[in-house]
Amino acid sequence: QILPAEELIQRHRTVIATLIATVGQMSPEDLQYRAPDRDRSMAELGGHIGSIMRSFLHVYDSDVYDSALENPAGTPASGEEIISLAAETQRMTDEWWRRFGFDDPLDRVIETGWGMRTLHEALERSVWHPMQHMRQLTYFAEQLGVTPLRRLLEADLAGLPLPAGIHA
């Protein structure tokens, strides 16, 4: 059962607010950290989290799912850049919701990198995917000695098709 679009949008706001708060606590050195079993730095992961929804917004307008939009062009060089990117993505999402999404059934079928899906399914992925990565970013921030002032709660994750573990 996919959560209603309005709830998914609220969850996206939550993950972006959590990303902004956590990145704001991380030093430039923390953001350059790359776990031994990971292929991207914390800055790259933060940029990815802050960009994922852009693929959904693009497919909504164009019927073309472009997964390249899930990663910013070039690695964000600072926490401020990640925060700005994430805030702009949320602004774009809120604008889309206000203008179109609030009353769209999102039942149009589009082609994605993971098969033919409805827009509602693509929206759901655009929420749970950054949630999963935010769980990872929080874990690594804690490993680096940062105690996040804001974190995702079980209620934020409930009803989303997330893997049980954060490293899945």
KALINLIN-V627796 format. One record per residue. N is the residue number from 1. RES is the residue in one letter. SS is DSSP state (helix for helix, strand for strand, loop for the rest). PHI is phi in whole degrees, 0 to 359 (999 if undefined). PSI is psi in radians with two decimals (999 if undefined). Layout:
BEGIN
n=<N | N>
res=<RES | RES>
ss=<SS | SS>
phi=<PHI | PHI>
psi=<PSI | PSI>
END
This chain:
BEGIN
n=<1 | 2 | 3 | 4 | 5 | 6 | 7 | 8 | 9 | 10 | 11 | 12 | 13 | 14 | 15 | 16 | 17 | 18 | 19 | 20 | 21 | 22 | 23 | 24 | 25 | 26 | 27 | 28 | 29 | 30 | 31 | 32 | 33 | 34 | 35 | 36 | 37 | 38 | 39 | 40 | 41 | 42 | 43 | 44 | 45 | 46 | 47 | 48 | 49 | 50 | 51 | 52 | 53 | 54 | 55 | 56 | 57 | 58 | 59 | 60 | 61 | 62 | 63 | 64 | 65 | 66 | 67 | 68 | 69 | 70 | 71 | 72 | 73 | 74 | 75 | 76 | 77 | 78 | 79 | 80 | 81 | 82 | 83 | 84 | 85 | 86 | 87 | 88 | 89 | 90 | 91 | 92 | 93 | 94 | 95 | 96 | 97 | 98 | 99 | 100 | 101 | 102 | 103 | 104 | 105 | 106 | 107 | 108 | 109 | 110 | 111 | 112 | 113 | 114 | 115 | 116 | 117 | 118 | 119 | 120 | 121 | 122 | 123 | 124 | 125 | 126 | 127 | 128 | 129 | 130 | 131 | 132 | 133 | 134 | 135 | 136 | 137 | 138 | 139 | 140 | 141 | 142 | 143 | 144 | 145 | 146 | 147 | 148 | 149 | 150 | 151 | 152 | 153 | 154 | 155 | 156 | 157 | 158 | 159 | 160 | 161 | 162 | 163 | 164 | 165 | 166 | 167 | 168>
res=<Q | I | L | P | A | E | E | L | I | Q | R | H | R | T | V | I | A | T | L | I | A | T | V | G | Q | M | S | P | E | D | L | Q | Y | R | A | P | D | R | D | R | S | M | A | E | L | G | G | H | I | G | S | I | M | R | S | F | L | H | V | Y | D | S | D | V | Y | D | S | A | L | E | N | P | A | G | T | P | A | S | G | E | E | I | I | S | L | A | A | E | T | Q | R | M | T | D | E | W | W | R | R | F | G | F | D | D | P | L | D | R | V | I | E | T | G | W | G | M | R | T | L | H | E | A | L | E | R | S | V | W | H | P | M | Q | H | M | R | Q | L | T | Y | F | A | E | Q | L | G | V | T | P | L | R | R | L | L | E | A | D | L | A | G | L | P | L | P | A | G | I | H | A>
ss=<loop | loop | loop | loop | helix | helix | helix | helix | helix | helix | helix | helix | helix | helix | helix | helix | helix | helix | helix | helix | helix | helix | helix | helix | helix | loop | loop | helix | helix | helix | helix | helix | loop | loop | loop | loop | loop | loop | loop | loop | loop | helix | helix | helix | helix | helix | helix | helix | helix | loop | loop | helix | helix | helix | helix | helix | helix | helix | helix | helix | helix | helix | loop | loop | loop | loop | helix | helix | helix | helix | loop | loop | loop | loop | loop | loop | loop | loop | helix | helix | helix | helix | helix | helix | helix | helix | helix | helix | helix | helix | helix | helix | helix | helix | helix | helix | helix | helix | helix | loop | helix | helix | helix | loop | loop | loop | loop | loop | strand | strand | strand | strand | loop | loop | strand | strand | strand | strand | helix | helix | helix | helix | helix | helix | helix | helix | helix | helix | helix | helix | helix | helix | helix | helix | helix | helix | helix | helix | helix | helix | helix | helix | helix | loop | loop | loop | loop | loop | loop | loop | loop | loop | loop | helix | helix | helix | helix | loop | loop | loop | loop | loop | loop | loop | loop | loop | loop | loop>
phi=<999 | 280 | 299 | 301 | 304 | 300 | 292 | 298 | 297 | 296 | 295 | 295 | 302 | 295 | 292 | 291 | 297 | 292 | 300 | 300 | 295 | 290 | 299 | 297 | 267 | 269 | 282 | 304 | 293 | 301 | 291 | 272 | 299 | 230 | 298 | 303 | 258 | 240 | 258 | 218 | 284 | 296 | 296 | 295 | 296 | 298 | 297 | 296 | 303 | 285 | 247 | 307 | 298 | 298 | 295 | 296 | 300 | 292 | 294 | 300 | 276 | 245 | 65 | 241 | 276 | 247 | 293 | 298 | 289 | 284 | 229 | 294 | 293 | 79 | 285 | 303 | 273 | 209 | 300 | 298 | 293 | 296 | 298 | 297 | 300 | 296 | 295 | 292 | 300 | 293 | 299 | 298 | 295 | 297 | 296 | 301 | 298 | 296 | 272 | 231 | 293 | 302 | 233 | 272 | 290 | 55 | 261 | 296 | 266 | 229 | 270 | 236 | 290 | 239 | 105 | 283 | 219 | 282 | 300 | 297 | 295 | 293 | 297 | 302 | 297 | 289 | 253 | 290 | 299 | 293 | 299 | 299 | 292 | 294 | 301 | 293 | 299 | 298 | 301 | 293 | 301 | 297 | 297 | 272 | 94 | 268 | 259 | 301 | 284 | 228 | 216 | 289 | 258 | 305 | 296 | 291 | 267 | 302 | 83 | 259 | 280 | 273 | 295 | 297 | 262 | 281 | 259 | 289>
psi=<2.02 | 2.36 | 2.64 | 2.63 | -0.71 | -0.70 | -0.69 | -0.71 | -0.73 | -0.69 | -0.63 | -0.73 | -0.70 | -0.80 | -0.64 | -0.73 | -0.65 | -0.74 | -0.86 | -0.77 | -0.77 | -0.82 | -0.62 | -0.35 | -0.20 | 2.46 | 2.87 | -0.63 | -0.73 | -0.73 | -0.38 | -0.14 | 2.40 | 1.99 | 2.57 | -0.52 | 0.27 | 2.63 | 0.17 | 2.69 | 2.97 | -0.60 | -0.75 | -0.72 | -0.76 | -0.73 | -0.67 | -0.85 | -0.76 | -0.14 | -0.29 | -0.74 | -0.38 | -0.56 | -0.71 | -0.81 | -0.64 | -0.82 | -0.56 | -0.73 | -0.55 | -0.20 | 0.25 | 2.03 | 2.02 | 1.70 | -0.31 | -0.44 | -0.19 | -0.11 | 2.29 | 2.62 | 1.99 | 2.60 | 2.30 | 2.33 | -0.23 | 2.88 | -0.66 | -0.68 | -0.71 | -0.79 | -0.77 | -0.78 | -0.84 | -0.74 | -0.67 | -0.71 | -0.75 | -0.67 | -0.78 | -0.72 | -0.80 | -0.67 | -0.79 | -0.81 | -0.78 | -0.67 | -0.69 | -0.79 | -0.55 | -0.47 | 0.26 | 2.27 | -0.19 | 0.64 | -0.02 | 2.38 | 2.31 | 2.77 | 2.29 | 3.09 | -0.15 | 0.50 | -3.08 | 2.23 | 2.74 | 2.82 | -0.59 | -0.73 | -0.69 | -0.65 | -0.77 | -0.79 | -0.60 | -0.11 | -0.86 | -0.55 | -0.89 | -0.51 | -0.79 | -0.80 | -0.56 | -0.63 | -0.73 | -0.79 | -0.70 | -0.78 | -0.86 | -0.66 | -0.77 | -0.67 | -0.49 | 0.02 | 0.15 | 2.24 | 1.79 | 2.31 | -0.38 | 2.40 | 2.80 | 2.43 | 2.84 | -0.67 | -0.54 | -0.52 | -0.35 | 2.38 | -0.01 | 2.52 | 1.09 | 2.58 | 2.71 | -0.73 | 2.73 | -0.28 | 0.19 | 999>
END
